[in-house]
Amino acid sequence: MADQPLLQTTIAGSLPKPSWLAEPEKLWAPWRLEGDALKAGQRDATLIWLKEQEDAGIDIVTDGEQSRIHFVHGFLERIEGIDWARTTKMGIRDNRYEAEVPTVTGPLRRRGPVHSDEARFTRSHTRRRLKFTLPGPMTICDTIADAHYGRRADMAMAFAKILNEEARELADLGVDVIQLDEPAFNVFMEDVKEWGVAALEEAIEGLPCKTAVHICYGYGIDANIRWKETLGSEWRQYQEIFPAINRSRVRQVSLECAGSKVPMSLIALLKDKEIMVGAIDVATNKVETPDEVASVLKSALAYAGAERIYACSNCGLAPLPRTVAVGKLKALAAGAALLRAELARR
């Protein structure tokens, strides 16, 4: 749209839970409320983070995933064919870490809308553009055990069809951007090319809103930080998958740039996409300065025009202290504004 500024700001998705809702700075933390009190608490938390995002100057806001314990399992809770009592210890992200996960034991089907209530509530409380995040089919398959389909590709396509049903309903409720989170794309690169992109396209089929895929190196947790230390002086996982993604129908691609060893030149492989440049490092509690954010974004401009660049976080901010997350939101918006002003003076 003509009235939208260059270098619009957004975040990958998740934000910290308030301490009264769940234990802070911890992934998969159980709820501290129950029943109607839990629903009210989740809505209160959503309102808090909408206000924080708006006050910081974020252009495209999210609900902060305040109604989900985990970005994958929060979606799976409403899907038939999953036995939550039959848990399996499974290596996640090619055995980077282990977790007890539920098991698919039969055909997958939605019981009904999963996130419609959250999307409807969030849409009614902000006039800004709204992004809603869903787990991508490949990442779902890397976070749940299979005792029914036999092939990850087949299970991924089943999840993709379910995700598409959900995404169509979210778009009808006024969601402006639907983002599929696929951190597994940076781990199983051959599978991405063989069936991952096809499953992603099935999940976004026919959507009238803008579509995005978020591909990062994971939350700033110890297992991910240790893994990054093994990746060498340059992280080139994106090089393997960006050509296939560029050929896909997805509109936006989110990538990790701040504090990473990803060569910025890899953006050139996404010549037909809008780029969400990760300019906020989620693996540190240090709050970036606006100049540091602007510097990352400026580096991206060597490989894509400003009209295709969005300022984003590397990944979700959920495990961070709340005050740190707020500081990073402000830095993101301020840094984008700095560079926007510089471009206007040229």
ZAVEXZA-310321 format. One record per atom (N, C-alpha, C, CB): x, y, z; residue in one letter. Coordinates in steps of 0.2 Angstrom, whole numbers, plus 5000, padded with zeros to 4 digits. Glycine has a CB too. Example, Ala and Ser with C-alpha at 12.3 -4.5 7.8 and 13.67 -1.06 7.14 Angstrom:
2
506649725039A/506249785039A/506649845039A/505749785045A/506449895035S/506849955036S/506450005039S/507049975029S/
***
This chain:
346
500449945000M/500050005000M/500450065000M/499550005006M/500250114997A/500650174996A/500850215002A/500350224991A/500350215007D/500450255013D/500850215018D/499850265016D/501150155017Q/501550115021Q/502250135020Q/501450045020Q/502650145026P/503350175026P/503750115023P/503550195032P/504350135021L/504850085020L/505150055027L/505450115016L/505449995027L/505749965032L/505249955038L/506350005035L/504649935037Q/504149915042Q/504449865047Q/503449895039Q/504149875053T/504449835058T/503949775060T/504649875064T/504149725062T/503749665065T/504249625069T/503449625059T/503949565072I/504349525076I/504149455073I/504149525083I/504649405075A/504549335073A/503849305076A/505149295075A/503649325082G/503049305084G/502949305092G/502949235082G/503349265095S/503149255102S/503549305107S/503449185105S/503149325112L/503449365117L/503349335124L/503049435117L/503749365129P/503749325136P/503049325139P/504249365140P/502849275143K/502249275147K/502349315153K/502049205149K/501849355155P/501949385162P/501949335167P/501249435163P/502349355173S/502449305178S/501849275181S/502849345183S/501349315181W/500649285184W/500349235179W/500249345186W/500549235173L/500249185168L/500649115168L/500249215162L/501349125168A/501749065167A/502449085170A/501849035160A/502849035172E/503549045174E/503949085169E/503848985176E/504249145171P/504649185166P/505249145164P/504749255169P/505449165158E/506149145155E/506149075154E/506649175159E/505649045153K/505648965152K/505148945147K/505448935159K/505448905142L/505048875137L/504648815140L/505448855131L/504048805137W/503548755139W/503348765146W/503948685138W/503348825149A/503148835156A/502448815157A/503348905159A/502148785162P/501448765162P/501148835165P/501348715167P/500448835164W/500048885166W/500048895173W/499348885163W/499948955176R/499848965183R/499148975185R/500249025185R/498748975180L/497948985180L/497648935177L/497749055177L/496948925179E/496548875176E/495848895174E/496448815181E/495548865170G/494848875168G/494748945165G/494448865174G/494248975168D/494049045165D/494549095167D/493349065168D/494849085173A/495449135175A/496049125170A/495649115182A/496149065167L/496649065162L/496549095156L/496848985161L/495949085153K/495749125147K/495749195148K/494949105145K/495549225154A/495549295155A/496249315156A/495149315162A/496649275159G/497349295159G/497749295153G/497749245164G/497549255148Q/497849255142Q/497649315138Q/497649185138Q/497049335138R/496849395135R/497149455138R/496049395135R/497249455144D/497549515148D/498249525145D/497549505155D/498549465145A/499249465142A/499349485135A/499549395143A/498849465131T/498849485124T/498749565124T/498249455120T/498349595128L/498249665128L/498849705130L/497649685132L/499249675135I/499849705137I/500349705131I/500149665143I/500449655128W/500949655123W/500749695116W/501049585121W/500049695115L/499849735110L/500049815111L/499049735108L/499949835117K/500049895119K/500849915119K/499849915126K/501249865122E/501949875121E/502249875114E/502249815125E/501949835110Q/502149835103Q/501949905100Q/501849785099Q/501349925101E/501149995098E/501550045101E/500350005099E/501650045107D/502050105111D/502750105108D/502050095118D/503050045106A/503750045104A/503750065097A/503949965104A/503250065093G/503250085086G/503250025081G/503750125085G/503049965083I/503049905079I/502449915074I/502949835083I/502549905068D/502049915063D/501549855062D/502349935056D/501849795062I/501449735061I/501449695067I/501649695054I/500949695071V/500949665078V/500749595078V/500549705082V/500849565083T/500649495084T/500349485091T/501249445084T/499949435092D/499649425099D/500249395104D/499149365099D/500849395102G/501349365106G/501349295108G/501349415112G/500849255105E/500749185107E/500649175114E/501349145104E/500249225117Q/500049225124Q/499649165126Q/499849285126Q/499249135121S/498849085123S/499149015121S/498149085119S/499749005120R/500048945119R/500648935123R/500348945111R/500748875126I/501348855130I/501948845125I/501148795134I/501748825120H/502348805115H/502048825108H/502648735115H/502448845103F/502148875097F/501948815093F/502748905093F/502248755094V/501948695090V/501348665094V/502548645089V/501448645100H/500948605104H/500348645105H/501248575110H/500448715105G/499848755106G/499348745100G/500048825106G/499648725094F/499148715089F/498948645089F/499548725082F/499348595091L/499148525090L/498648505096L/499748485092L/498548545101E/498048525106E/497348515103E/498048575111E/497148545098R/496548535095R/496448495089R/496248605093R/496948445088I/496948405082I/496848335084I/497648415079I/496348305081E/496248225082E/496748185079E/495548215079E/496848125081G/497348085079G/498048085083G/497548095072G/498048125088I/498648125092I/498448105099I/498848205093I/498848055101D/498848025108D/499348065113D/498947945108D/499048105117W/499448145122W/499648105128W/499048205124W/499348045129A/499548005134A/500147955132A/498947965137A/500147945126R/500747905123R/501347945121R/500447865117R/501747965126T/502348005124T/502947965122T/502448045130T/503347995118T/503947965115T/504548015116T/503847955108T/505047995119K/505648035119K/505948035112K/506148005124K/506048095110M/506248105103M/506748155102M/505648125098M/507248145098G/507748195097G/507448255092G/508348165093G/507548315094I/507248375091I/507848405087I/506848425095I/507648435081R/508148465076R/508748425075R/508348535079R/508648365073D/509148315071D/509548305078D/509648345066D/509248285083N/509548265090N/509948325093N/509948205089N/509748385092R/510048445095R/509848435103R/509848505092R/509248415104Y/509048405111Y/508448355111Y/508848475114Y/508348335117E/507748285117E/507148315121E/508048215121E/506548285119A/505948305123A/505448245123A/505648365120A/505048245128E/504448195128E/503948225124E/504248185135E/503748195118V/503248225114V/502648175113V/503548235107V/502048205111P/501448155110P/501548125103P/500848205110P/501148075102T/501248025096T/500648025092T/501347955099T/500748035085V/500148025080V/500047955080V/500348055074V/499347935081T/499147865081T/498647855076T/498947845088T/498347905073G/497847895068G/497747955063G/497147885072G/497347955059P/497248005054P/497148075057P/496647995049P/497448125055L/497448185058L/496848225055L/498048225056L/496548265060R/495948305058R/495848355063R/495248265057R/495648415061R/495448465066R/494848455069R/495448545063R/494748465076R/494148455079R/493748525078R/494248455087R/494048575076G/493648635075G/494248695075G/493148655080G/494048755074P/494548805074P/494948805080P/494148875074P/495648815079V/496148815084V/496248885087V/496748785082V/496448935083H/496648995086H/496149055084H/497349015083H/495549035082S/495049085079S/494949135085S/494449055077S/494749105091D/494649155097D/495149205098D/494449115103D/495749185098E/496349225099E/496449275094E/496949185100E/496349255088A/496449305082A/495849355082A/496449265075A/495249335083R/494649375083R/494749425089R/494049335084R/494949405095F/495049455100F/495649505099F/495249415107F/496149475096T/496749525095T/496549575089T/497349485093T/496249545084R/496049595079R/495549645081R/495649555073R/495149635086S/494649685089S/495049735093S/494149655092S/495649725095H/495949775099H/496549805097H/496149735106H/496649805090T/497249845087T/496949865080T/497849805087T/497149925078R/497049945071R/497649935067R/496850025071R/498249915070R/498849905066R/498749835062R/499449895070R/499149825057R/499149765054R/499349705058R/499649765047R/499049655057L/499049595062L/499349535059L/498449575065L/499949505062K/500149445059K/500049385064K/500949455059K/499849335062F/499749275066F/500149215064F/498949245066F/500549185069T/501049135067T/500749065068T/501649145072T/500949015064L/500748945065L/501348905064L/500148925059L/501448845067P/502048805065P/501948775058P/502048745071P/502548775055G/502548745048G/502548665049G/503148765045G/502248635043P/502248565043P/502848525045P/501948545037P/503448545042M/504048505043M/504248515050M/504548535039M/504148575053T/504348585060T/503848545065T/504348655062T/503248545063I/502748505067I/503048425067I/502048505064I/503248405061C/503448335061C/504048315065C/503448315054C/504448375066D/505048365070D/504948375077D/505548415067D/504348385079T/504148395086T/503548355089T/503948475087T/503448295085I/502948245087I/503148185084I/502248275084I/502948125088A/503148065085A/502648035081A/503248015091A/502847995076D/502347965071D/502247885072D/502547975064D/501647865074A/501547795074A/500947775069A/501347765081A/500847815064H/500347805059H/500547815052H/499747855061H/500847865050Y/500947885043Y/501547845040Y/501047955042Y/502047835044G/502647795042G/503147845038G/502447745037G/502947895035R/503447935031R/503348015034R/503347935024R/503848045036R/503748115038R/503448155032R/504448145040R/503548145026A/503348185020A/502548175020A/503648165014A/502348115021D/501548105021D/501248135027D/501448025021D/501548135033M/501248165039M/501248235038M/501648145045M/501848265035A/501848335034A/501348365030A/502548355031A/501148325024M/500648345020M/499948345023M/500648305014M/499848295028A/499248295031A/499148355036A/499148225036A/499748375039F/499648435044F/499648495039F/500348435048F/499948495033A/499848555029A/499148565027A/500248545023A/498748515026K/498048525024K/497648555030K/497748455022K/497848525036I/497448555042I/497648625043I/497648515048I/498348645042L/498548715043L/498148755038L/499348715042L/498048735032N/497748775027N/497048795029N/497748745020N/496648745032E/496048755034E/496048805040E/495648685037E/496448805044E/496548855050E/496748925047E/497048835055E/497248925042A/497448985040A/496849025036A/498048975035A/496448985032R/495949015029R/495449055033R/495548965024R/495349025039E/494849055044E/495149115047E/494648995049E/495849105049L/496149165052L/496149225047L/496849145053L/496249215040A/496249265035A/495549295035A/496449245028A/495049255036D/494349285035D/494149325041D/493849225035D/494549315047L/494449355053L/494849425053L/494649315059L/495249435047G/495549495046G/496249495048G/495249545051G/496549435048V/497349435049V/497649455043V/497549365051V/498149495043D/498449525037D/499049485035D/498649595039D/499349455039V/499949415037V/499949345041V/500649445039V/499949285038I/500049225041I/500749195040I/499449175038I/501049185045Q/501749165045Q/501749085047Q/502149205049Q/502149045043L/502248975045L/502948975048L/502148925039L/503048955054D/503748945057D/504048885055D/503648955065D/504648885052E/504948825050E/505748825052E/504948815042E/505848825058P/506648815060P/506948755058P/506648825068P/506548705057A/506748635054A/507048645047A/506248585054A/506848695043F/507148705037F/507848715037F/506848765033F/508148735042N/508848745043N/509248685045N/509048805048N/508948635046V/509248565048V/509148515043V/508848545055V/508548505040F/508448455035F/508448485028F/507848415037F/508948505026M/508948545019M/508748505013M/509648575018M/508948435013E/508748395007E/507948385008E/509148335007E/507748375014D/507048365014D/506648425012D/506848345021D/506948485014V/506548545012V/506448545004V/507048605014V/506948525001K/506948524993K/506448474991K/507648524990K/506448414994E/506148354992E/505348364993E/506348294995E/505148384999W/504448395001W/504248445006W/504248325004W/504748485009G/504648535014G/504248595010G/505248555017G/504548615005V/504248675002V/503548654999V/504748704996V/503448594996A/502848574994A/502348574999A/502848504991A/502548555005A/502048555011A/501848625013A/502348515017A/502348665013L/502248735015L/501748765010L/502948775014L/501848755003E/501448784998E/500648754999E/501648764991E/500648695001E/499948665003E/499648705009E/500048595004E/500048725013A/499748755019A/499548825018A/500348755025A/499848855013I/499648925011I/499148935005I/500248975010I/498948875002E/498548874996E/497948914997E/498348804994E/497848964992G/497248994991G/497149054997G/496648954992G/497649075000L/497549125006L/497549195002L/498149115011L/497049235005P/497049305002P/497449355005P/496349325002P/497749335011C/498149385014C/498949365012C/498149375022C/499349415015K/500049405014K/500349335018K/500449465016K/500749305015T/501049245018T/501749245019T/500849175013T/502049215024A/502749215026A/502949155029A/502849275031A/503649145028V/503949085032V/504549115036V/504149035026V/504549085042H/505049105047H/505549055047H/504749135053H/506249065046I/506749015046I/507349045050I/506948995039I/507449015056C/507949045060C/508348985063C/507649085066C/508849005067Y/509248955070Y/509048935077Y/509948985070Y/508448955079G/508148935085G/508148985091G/508448875088G/507748975096Y/507649015102Y/508349025105Y/507148995107Y/508449075109G/509149085112G/509249035118G/509249155114G/509148975117I/509248925123I/509848885122I/508648875123I/510148855128D/510748825128D/510948785122D/510948795134D/510448735121A/510548685115A/510648715109A/509948635115A/510248775107N/510348805101N/511048845101N/509848855099N/511248875106I/511848915106I/512448865105I/511948955113I/512448805109R/512948765108R/513048735100R/512848705112R/512448725097W/512448705090W/512748755086W/511648685088W/512548815087K/512848875083K/513548875083K/512548935085K/513848855089E/514548855090E/514948805085E/514748845097E/514548755083T/514848705079T/514748715071T/514448635080T/514448775069L/514348785062L/514848825058L/513648825062L/515448835062G/515948865058G/515948945057G/516048835051G/516348965053S/516449045053S/515849075048S/517149055050S/515549035044E/514949055040E/514449005041E/515249065033E/513849035042W/513248985042W/512848995035W/512749005048W/512948935031R/512648935024R/512048895023R/513248925020R/511748875029Q/511148835028Q/510648865023Q/510848815034Q/510548925023Y/510048965019Y/510248955012Y/510049035021Y/510848945010Q/511048945003Q/510748885000Q/511848945003Q/510648825004E/510448765001E/509648775000E/510548715006E/509348815003I/508548805003I/508248875000I/508248795010I/508648925000F/508348984997F/508148984990F/508749044998F/508448954985P/508248944978P/507548914978P/508748904974P/507448864982A/506848824981A/506248874984A/506848754985A/506448904990I/505948954993I/505749004988I/506148975000I/506249034985N/506149084980N/505649064974N/506849114977N/505649004973R/505248984967R/504548964970R/505448914964R/504448964977S/503748954980S/503349014979S/503848934987S/502649004982R/502149054982R/502249094988R/501549024981R/502649074993V/502649114999V/502849184998V/503049085004V/502649235001R/502749304999R/503349335003R/502149355001R/503449315009Q/503949345014Q/504349295017Q/503649385019Q/505049305018V/505449255021V/505849295027V/505949225016V/505849265033S/506149285038S/506749255040S/505649285045S/507349285041L/507949255042L/508349285047L/508349255035L/508849255050E/509249275056E/509849305054E/509349215060E/509949375056C/510549415054C/510949445059C/510349465049C/510549465065A/510949495070A/511349445074A/510449535075A/511949465075G/512349425079G/512549355077G/512049415086G/512349345070S/512449285067S/513049285062S/511849255064S/513149225060K/513749215055K/513449205048K/514249165057K/512849225047V/512449215040V/512749265035V/511749215041V/513049245030P/513249295025P/512649335022P/513649265019P/512649405023M/512049445021M/511949435013M/512249515023M/512449415010S/512449405002S/511949355000S/513049394999S/511749315005L/511249255003L/510549285002L/511249205009L/510449345004I/509849375003I/509649384995I/509749445006I/510249384991A/510149394984A/509849334981A/510849404981A/509849274985L/509449214982L/508749224983L/509749154986L/508449274986L/507749284987L/507549344983L/507549294994L/507749344977K/507649404973K/506849424972K/507949404966K/506449374972D/505749384971D/505349394978D/505449324967D/505649394983K/505249394990K/505349454994K/505549334994K/504949474998E/505049525003E/505449485009E/504349555006E/505949525012I/506349495017I/506249525024I/507149505014I/506149485029M/506149505035M/506849495038M/505549465040M/507149545039V/507849545041V/507949545049V/508349605038V/508149485052G/508249485059G/508749535061G/508449415061G/508549585064A/509049635067A/509049645074A/508849705064A/508749595078I/508749585085I/508949515087I/508049605088I/509449515091D/509749445093D/509349425099D/510549455094D/509049365098V/508649335104V/509049295108V/508049295101V/509749285107A/510149245111A/510549275116A/510649205107A/510349345117T/510749385122T/510249425126T/511249425119T/510349445132N/509949495136N/510149565134N/509949475143N/510649575131K/510949645129K/510449675124K/511649645126K/510149735126V/509749765121V/510149805116V/509249815125V/509949795110E/510349825105E/510249905105E/510149805098E/510649945102T/510550015101T/510250025094T/511250055101T/509850075094P/509550095087P/510050095081P/509250155087P/510650115083D/511250115078D/511450045076D/511850155080D/511450005081E/511649935079E/511049905075E/511749895085E/510449915076V/509849885072V/509949915065V/509249905075V/510049985065A/510050015058A/510649985054A/510150085059A/511249975057S/511749945054S/511649875050S/512349935058S/511249835054V/511149765051V/510649775045V/510749725056V/510149825046L/509649835040L/510049865034L/509149875043L/510449915036K/510849945030K/511249895026K/511349995033K/511549845030S/511949795026S/511549755021S/512249745031S/510849745023A/510449705019A/510249745013A/509749685023A/510249815013L/510149855007L/510549845002L/510049925009L/511149815003A/511649804997A/511349744993A/512349785000A/510849704995Y/510649644991Y/509949644990Y/510849584995Y/509549694993A/508849704991A/508649774992A/508449654996A/508149794988G/507949864989G/507549874995G/507449884983G/507549934998A/507149955004A/506449935004A/507250025006A/506149934998E/505449924998E/505249844999E/505149934991E/505849804999R/505749735000R/505949715007R/506049694995R/506249765011I/506549745017I/506049765023I/507249785018I/505949715028Y/505649725034Y/506149715040Y/504949685035Y/506049755045A/506449745051A/506149705056A/506649815054A/506449645058C/506149595062C/506649575067C/505949535057C/506449525072S/506849495076S/507149435073S/506449485083S/507649405076N/507949345073N/507449285074N/508549325077N/507149285080C/506649225082C/506249255087C/507049165085C/505849215090G/505349235096G/505749265102G/504949185098G/505449305106L/505749335112L/505449305118L/505549405112L/505149245117A/504749215123A/505249205129A/504449155121A/505849175128P/506249155134P/506549215137P/506749105132P/506549275135L/506949335138L/506549365143L/507049385132L/506849395148P/506549435153P/506049495149P/507049475157P/505549505153R/505049545150R/505349615148R/504449555154R/505749645153T/506049715152T/506449715146T/506349735158T/506849655145V/507349655139V/506949655133V/507749585140V/506349615132A/505949605126A/505649675125A/505449555127A/505449715130V/505149775128V/505749825125V/504849815135V/506349825128G/506849865126G/507049845119G/507449855130G/507049785117K/507249755110K/506649785105K/507349685110K/506049785107L/505549805103L/505649885101L/504849795106L/505849915106K/505949995105K/506550005101K/506050025112K/507049965102A/507649965098A/507549955091A/508249925101A/507149905090L/506949885083L/506649935079L/506549815083L/506149965082A/505750025079A/506250085078A/505150035083A/506650095083A/507050155083A/507550145077A/507350175089A/507850095077G/508350075072G/508050085065G/508650015073G/507550055064A/507150065057A/507050135055A/506550015057A/506850175060A/506650245059A/507350285058A/506350275066A/507850265061L/508450295059L/508650285052L/509050275064L/508650225050L/508850215043L/508350245038L/508950135042L/507750235040R/507150265035R/507350345034R/506450255039R/507550375040A/507650445039A/508250465035A/507750475046A/508750415036E/509350425032E/509250415024E/509950375034E/508850365023L/508650355016L/508250415013L/508250295015L/507850445017A/507450505015A/507850565013A/506850525020A/508450565017R/508850625015R/509250615009R/509350635021R/509350555006R/509750545000R/509450574994R/509850474999R/
***
